[in-house]
């Protein structure tokens, strides 16, 4: 794996030669832009402008080594130890999922639902992972009191680092919602969750980069009870969601109707609705408590 010169254009040729079997050209160039932004402080527009310029040996080594790790199958976000979400940057490690565009849509739904950002609301995110949901909500709804819970101590450390990184005050708490759930005495205006929803039997169909690097604890559920987390969170709404409060879920489209039916059967809500994501899949549930 040799690079012809120190020119940025030759580094990109190296990436194409080594990684074209893993990524299509558009995805590969987007990754190369992220790498250049990380190590060269170039904006996306500046990358092409500097293609014919030489870069120093230290940056060349960093970009080269990133290419080597990419060839091993590591996701670029884990290599760079950061990911973009909504309009913020988050630290990531293999203790947390890489934030997804669908989750950005979920956050956007909640932000846009608050017609005035001056409301003194309280928000609970269940299964917070990197903290991307509560931190982004706090950034855009600054008067909200925001909490995130997770079973993983390592994930909570990442989430806390992201609150500091993005200069917001979010309280993170270790909790297992499937056991004795004890949290604050007050009810919440909004409960939101993107819980594990991929069936164990679906693992063989998944990208190896996901299977080998992202935390299975945050991804998978047993086939015999695929909506176990949704059911538990819906049940908790009876006690922890305030009157007229809102529940938001990111869903596995295969079980969207099952989750909606369970919410309706609970008699807790006066309104439930399934919403499609940008690709037309049944991806979100929003429900209002009676």
N, C-alpha and C positions, 0 to 999 in steps of 0.2 A: 504494500500500500504506500506508494510514493506520490509526492506532489511535485509537479514540474518546477514551479517557482513560488515565491512568497506572495504572488498576486492573489487578490481575493477571487478573481475569476477562475484561477486554477484550483483554489480550495473548493469552489463550487463544483468544478468538474470532478474532483476527487469524491465529493459527496454523491454525485450522480453515478459515477462508476461503481462505487461500493454499495450504494443503498437503493438503486433503482428496482431491485427485485422485492424490496420491502415496502417502498412508498411510491405512489404515482408522482409524476413530475410536479403537479401543483402543490401537493402536500409536502413534498421534499423541499420545494423552494420556500414555502411558508416556515418550515422548520429551520432552514438556513437563515432566514430573516431573524428568527428568534435568537439563534446562536450569535449572529452579528450584533444584535441589540444588546445581548448579555455581555459579550466580551469586547466589543468595539464601540458601544454606545451609539450605534447608528440607528436612526429611524428606518422604517421600512422603505421610505422613499430614497434614503441615502445609500442603501445597499448597492443598487445598480449604479449609482453615481460614482461609487468608489471601486467598481469592479476591476479597473486597470491599475489600481494602486497597490504597492507592496505593504504588507503589514509586518509588525515586528515579530521576532522569534517567539516571544512569550505568548502572544495572542495566537500565533499560528499553531503552537503546541496545544493550547486550550481548545481551539476549534477542531484540530485533528483528533485529539483524544475524545471529544464529544462524538465525532463521527464513528470512532471505534466502538464506543458504548452503544450508539444507535444500531450498529450492525449486530450487536449481541442481542438486540431486541428491547433494550430499556426505553421506556417512553421519554421523550425529550423533557417533559416537565420534571421528572424525577432526576434526570441528569443535571438540569439547570437548577433544581431545587426550588422552582417557583412556577406558578401558573397564573394566567390572567382570568379574571371572572368579573363579569359585568363591567365596571370601570375601575377595578382595583387589582392589585397584585398580591398574591398569597404565597406564603411558604408551603411547600408540600414535601412529604417524605412517603416512603411506602407504608407508613402507619395510617395514611388517609387516602381516600379516593381522590383522583384528579377531578376537579370541578368540571361539570359537563354543560354544554349549551342549553340542554333542556332545563337544568336547574336555574340557569340564568332567566329563563322564561318564567319559572315559578316565582322567583324573587320579583321579577318585573310585574307580575300579576298583583302581588301584594302591595308593592310600592304605588302602583297606579290605582289601587283600590282605596288608598288613603287620599281623598280629594283635598284635604288640608293636612299638611305635615306638622301642624301645630297641636294635634291631638295628643294628650298624655296617655298613650296606650302602653300595654305590656305585651311582650312577645316571647314565646317559648319555642325553641327549635329542638326537636327530638332526634338524636342521632347526628350530632353536629359535624363530626369529622374535622375537616380543616377549619371549620367556623365560617365558611364562605357565605352561608345563608344569613346567620344573625349579624355578622359584621357588616355585610352590605346593607342589610335592612337598617341597622343603627346609623350607618353613614348617611343614608337618604331620609331616615325618619329620626332625626337627632333627639327629639324629645321623648322618644319611646324608651321604656325600660326593657332591656333585652337579655335573655338567658339562653344558654345552649347546654344540652346534656349529652353525654356519651358514655358508653361502657368502657371505652379504651382510655387508659391513662396516657398512653403515647399520643393518641389523637388529641386529647385535651391539651397536652403541652404544645402541640402544633397550633391548635386554635388560639391559645393564649398568646403565642408569639405573633400570630396574625392580627390580633386585636391591638397589640403594641405597634406593630408595623403600620397599621392603618389608622392609628391614633383614635380608637373608639373604646368606650367602656361597655364591655359585655361580660356578664358573669357566667363562668363555665363551671359545671358541676358534674361529678361522676355519678352516674345512675344506670341501673339496669331496669328498664321499664317492664321487663317480663317477670321481675320479682317484686318485692315490696317497694312500691314507688312512694317515696316521701320527698316532697319538695316544699316550696314556699307556701305560706298560709293564704296568700292572695290568689284570686283567679286571674286568668290571662285573657286579654282581648283577642289575641291571635295565637293559635297553636299551628305550627308548620312542621312537616317532616318529609324527608326523602329517605325512607328506611330501606334496609335490604329487601330486594324484591326479585332477584334472579334465582330461578330454580336450580338446584344442584344438577338436575338432569340437563340443563341448558349449557353447562360449563363446556362440554365438548364442542359446542358451536361457536364459542367465544374466541376472540383474538388472543393469540398466545401472549401478546404484550400485556394484556389485562390479566390473564390467568397467572402469569409468572411474577408479576410485579405489584399488583394492587391488592389490598387487604381483603381476604375472603370473608372476614367477619362483617365487613360493611357491604358485601355484595350479595351473598347467597342465603337462601332459606330452604328449608326441607320441602320436598315435593308434596308431602302429605298435609301441609298447612301453609300454602303459599302467601296467605294474607294475615299471618299471625300477628305481625307488627301493626298492621292497619287496624285490626280488630281491637288490640290492646289500647292503642291510642284513642280510638273512637270511644271505648269504654271509659278511659280517663277523662274525656271531655265532660262527662256527666258531673264530675267534681271540680275539674281544673279549668274549664272554659267558662267564661262569664256569660251571663244572659245576653243574647244577641251577638255573641262573639263568633269569630270565624275560624274554621279549620281548613288548612290547605295541605294537600298531599301531592307528591310526585308518584306516579303509578307505573306499574307494569301493565301495558295495554291489554295483555291477555286476561288480566283479572280486574280490570277497571269496573266492570258491571258488578262483579262480586263485592267489591269494596263499597260501591254505591248502595247496593242492596242491604249490606250489613249496616251502613249508616242509617238508611231509612228504617230498617227494622228495629234499630235501637230506640226509636221514638225521641231521640235527643234533639233532633234538628227539624227546623221548619222549612229548610231549603237545602237541596243538594244538587250539584251540577258537575258533569264531566266536561272537561275542556280539552280540545286537541292541541298538540304541539305544532310547531312550524312545518313538520313533515306530514301532518294530518293524522297522527296516531293519538289515541285516547290516553293522554299523559297526565292530566291533572284532575284533582277533585277539589271543589270548594263547597263548603257547607256552613250554614249559619245555625247556631243554636237557638232554640226556642226562647 
